Amino acid sequence: MTNNSTQLSLLQDDIRRRYDTLSKRLKQVARYILDNSNSIAFDTVASIAQQADVPPSTLIRFSNAFGFSGFNEMKQVFRQHLMEETVNYTERARLFRQTAIDETATPPETPAEILNVFTMVNSQALQQLAMQTNPQHLDKAVELLDQAENIYVIGLRRSFSVASYLTYALRHLERRAFLIDGLGGMFTEQLSMVNPKDVVIAISYSPYAREAVELVELGARRGAHLIAITDSQVSPLAAFSDVCFVIREAQVDGFRSQVASLCLAQTLAVSLALNNAEA
């Protein structure tokens, strides 16, 4: 492996390739690592174990299974990759200081400290979104939206704000867009008219809302096209999707952002608007 970017890419490819052969606990670790490459560089072992819902010893077993002497050695791959991706030398110095902080370091407490941390991690999430989003997937998603008779947008729990914005934007483009909010428990009824000429946009993050997964399955049975916005390559939404966008949102001490998801939603809406202007 000739450089850190290649080293991380090869590690991620190896994890994906061996995912189905791993035990249940190791799969939990694999999924968390694939979906949180930026935060792995900063979080403590205890925090990562808690977020992945496994004992710290499982992280050691996981790292050993992939040829590392310990989990901290595996973390160095993510840290060095993040350093290489940061072009500005000043930012590299700041990243170096942050990743070198002792495991018992005091978390940010003042509003200014919290703002600085969220600004930094959201900036990294947006850079990752731009680098890892396939341009062909964007083109296909915009094409599907452009050709759709009706667009049904599903987003429950913390996904609701993104779904609401996307529905708002699509209606301003004079599209027949409908927000599936399940008012009165009528989730199925709100999607009962979906057909193969329609598009379903489903937005859901772990832990995935059961209703969202059931609606996606309903849309697939009816032949509708699906655009999924989710947080994992092994998300239950991915299997049904025509286009799947995997978003790595920023996270600080368990508080997850929505900046990257909203950025993607706005990108789809503005791209569709430009398509309409050229027609």
C-alpha positions in Angstrom: 0.0 0.0 0.0 1.7 3.1 -1.3 -0.2 5.9 0.5 -2.7 6.4 3.3 -5.7 7.1 1.0 -5.0 3.7 -0.7 -4.5 2.0 2.7 -7.9 3.2 3.9 -9.6 2.3 0.7 -8.1 -1.2 0.7 -9.2 -1.6 4.3 -12.7 -0.5 3.6 -12.9 -2.8 0.5 -11.6 -5.7 2.6 -14.3 -5.0 5.3 -17.1 -4.9 2.7 -15.8 -8.1 1.0 -15.7 -10.0 4.2 -18.8 -8.5 5.8 -21.1 -11.5 5.3 -18.6 -13.9 6.8 -18.2 -11.9 10.1 -19.9 -12.8 13.4 -22.9 -10.6 14.5 -20.7 -8.5 16.8 -18.0 -8.0 14.3 -20.6 -7.0 11.7 -21.8 -4.3 14.1 -18.2 -3.0 14.2 -17.7 -3.3 10.5 -20.9 -1.3 9.8 -20.0 1.4 12.2 -16.5 1.7 10.8 -17.7 1.9 7.2 -20.3 4.5 8.0 -18.2 6.8 10.3 -14.7 7.0 8.8 -14.2 10.6 9.9 -15.3 10.2 13.5 -13.2 7.1 13.9 -10.2 9.3 13.8 -11.4 11.5 16.7 -13.5 9.3 19.0 -12.2 7.3 21.9 -12.2 3.5 21.9 -14.9 3.6 24.6 -17.0 6.0 22.5 -16.7 3.9 19.4 -17.6 0.7 21.3 -20.7 2.4 22.8 -21.8 3.8 19.4 -21.3 0.3 17.8 -23.1 -1.3 20.7 -20.2 -3.7 21.4 -17.7 -4.3 24.2 -14.3 -2.6 23.7 -12.8 -6.1 23.5 -14.8 -6.7 20.3 -12.9 -3.7 18.7 -9.6 -5.5 19.5 -10.9 -8.8 18.0 -12.1 -6.9 14.9 -8.7 -5.1 14.4 -6.9 -8.4 14.9 -9.1 -10.1 12.2 -7.9 -7.5 9.7 -4.2 -7.7 10.5 -3.7 -5.0 13.1 -2.1 -5.6 16.5 -4.8 -3.5 18.2 -7.6 -1.0 17.5 -5.5 2.0 18.0 -3.2 0.9 15.2 -6.3 0.6 12.9 -7.3 4.1 14.0 -4.0 5.5 12.7 -5.1 4.5 9.2 -8.2 6.8 9.5 -6.2 9.6 11.2 -3.5 9.6 8.5 -6.0 9.6 5.7 -7.8 12.5 7.2 -4.5 14.4 7.5 -3.7 13.7 3.9 -7.2 14.9 2.7 -6.7 18.2 4.5 -4.7 20.4 2.1 -4.3 23.5 4.3 -1.2 23.1 6.5 -2.8 25.1 9.4 -5.8 22.8 9.4 -3.5 19.8 9.3 -1.7 21.1 12.4 -5.1 21.5 14.2 -6.1 18.0 13.2 -2.9 16.6 14.4 -3.3 18.3 17.8 -6.9 17.1 18.1 -6.2 13.5 17.1 -3.2 13.4 19.5 -5.3 14.5 22.5 -5.4 12.1 25.4 -8.4 9.8 25.6 -9.6 11.5 28.8 -9.6 15.0 27.2 -12.3 17.4 28.3 -15.1 17.7 25.7 -16.2 21.1 24.4 -18.5 22.8 26.8 -18.9 26.5 26.0 -21.2 27.6 23.0 -18.1 28.9 21.2 -16.2 25.6 21.6 -19.3 23.6 20.5 -19.8 25.8 17.5 -16.1 25.4 16.5 -16.3 21.6 16.8 -19.6 21.3 14.8 -18.2 23.7 12.2 -15.1 21.6 11.7 -16.8 18.2 11.6 -19.6 19.4 9.3 -17.0 20.9 7.0 -15.3 17.5 6.8 -18.7 15.8 6.2 -19.4 18.1 3.3 -16.0 17.5 1.8 -16.6 13.8 2.1 -20.0 14.1 0.5 -18.5 15.9 -2.6 -15.7 13.4 -2.9 -17.7 10.2 -2.5 -20.9 11.0 -4.2 -21.0 9.3 -7.7 -21.8 12.0 -10.4 -23.7 9.3 -12.4 -25.9 8.6 -9.4 -26.8 12.3 -9.2 -27.6 12.4 -12.9 -29.8 9.3 -12.7 -31.6 10.7 -9.6 -32.4 14.0 -11.4 -33.5 12.1 -14.5 -35.9 10.0 -12.4 -37.3 13.0 -10.7 -37.7 14.8 -14.0 -39.7 12.0 -15.5 -41.8 11.2 -12.5 -45.6 11.8 -12.6 -45.7 11.9 -8.8 -42.9 12.1 -6.2 -43.6 10.7 -2.7 -41.1 11.7 0.0 -40.7 9.5 3.1 -38.7 10.8 6.1 -39.6 10.0 9.7 -38.1 10.9 13.1 -34.9 12.9 12.5 -35.2 12.4 8.8 -38.5 14.4 8.8 -36.8 17.8 8.5 -34.9 16.7 5.3 -38.0 15.2 3.8 -40.1 18.3 4.6 -37.5 20.6 2.9 -37.3 18.4 -0.2 -41.0 18.3 -0.5 -41.1 22.1 -0.2 -38.4 22.5 -2.8 -40.1 20.2 -5.3 -43.4 21.9 -5.0 -41.7 25.2 -5.7 -40.6 23.5 -9.0 -44.3 22.8 -9.6 -43.8 19.0 -9.1 -46.5 16.8 -7.7 -44.6 16.1 -4.5 -46.3 14.5 -1.5 -44.8 14.2 2.0 -45.6 10.9 3.6 -46.0 11.8 7.3 -48.4 9.1 8.4 -50.9 11.6 9.9 -53.5 9.6 11.8 -51.4 6.5 11.2 -52.3 6.4 7.5 -48.8 5.6 6.2 -50.0 2.9 3.7 -53.1 5.0 2.6 -50.8 7.9 1.7 -48.8 5.7 -0.6 -51.7 3.6 -1.9 -51.8 5.3 -5.3 -48.1 4.9 -6.2 -47.4 3.3 -9.6 -44.5 2.6 -11.9 -44.5 6.1 -13.3 -43.8 7.6 -9.8 -40.7 8.0 -7.7 -40.4 7.4 -4.0 -37.6 9.3 -2.1 -36.9 7.5 1.2 -34.7 9.1 3.8 -33.8 7.0 6.8 -30.9 6.6 9.2 -30.0 4.0 11.7 -32.0 2.9 13.7 -34.2 2.7 10.6 -37.9 3.5 11.1 -39.9 0.4 10.6 -42.7 2.3 8.8 -40.2 3.7 6.3 -38.8 0.3 5.4 -42.4 -1.1 5.0 -43.3 1.8 2.7 -40.2 1.3 0.6 -41.1 -2.3 0.2 -44.7 -1.3 -0.8 -43.3 1.1 -3.4 -41.1 -1.6 -4.8 -44.0 -4.1 -5.1 -45.9 -1.4 -7.0 -43.0 -0.9 -9.4 -42.2 2.7 -8.4 -38.6 3.9 -8.7 -36.8 4.5 -5.5 -34.1 7.1 -4.5 -32.7 6.2 -1.1 -30.8 8.7 1.1 -29.4 6.7 4.0 -26.3 6.2 6.2 -25.0 2.7 5.3 -24.2 0.6 2.4 -26.0 -2.3 4.2 -29.1 -0.2 5.0 -32.5 -2.0 4.3 -33.3 0.8 1.9 -30.4 0.1 -0.3 -31.6 -3.2 -1.5 -34.8 -1.7 -3.1 -33.2 1.5 -4.5 -32.6 2.5 -8.1 -30.2 5.1 -6.7 -28.7 5.0 -3.2 -26.9 7.9 -1.6 -24.9 7.0 1.5 -24.5 10.1 3.7 -21.8 10.3 6.4 -23.2 12.9 8.7 -21.0 14.7 11.3 -21.4 13.6 14.9 -20.3 15.1 18.1 -20.8 13.2 21.4 -23.9 11.5 20.0 -25.4 14.6 18.4 -25.7 13.9 14.7 -26.0 16.7 12.2 -28.1 16.9 9.0 -26.0 19.3 7.1 -24.8 16.8 4.5 -28.3 15.4 3.9 -29.8 18.9 3.4 -26.9 19.7 1.0 -27.7 16.7 -1.1 -31.4 17.5 -1.1 -30.8 21.0 -2.2 -28.4 19.7 -4.9 -31.2 17.5 -6.3 -33.7 20.3 -6.2 -31.5 22.9 -7.9 -30.3 20.5 -10.5 -33.9 19.7 -11.4 -34.7 23.4 -11.6 -31.8 23.9 -14.0 -33.0 21.0 -16.1 -36.4 22.6 -16.3 -34.9 26.0 -17.3 -33.1 24.3 -20.2 -36.3 22.6 -21.5 
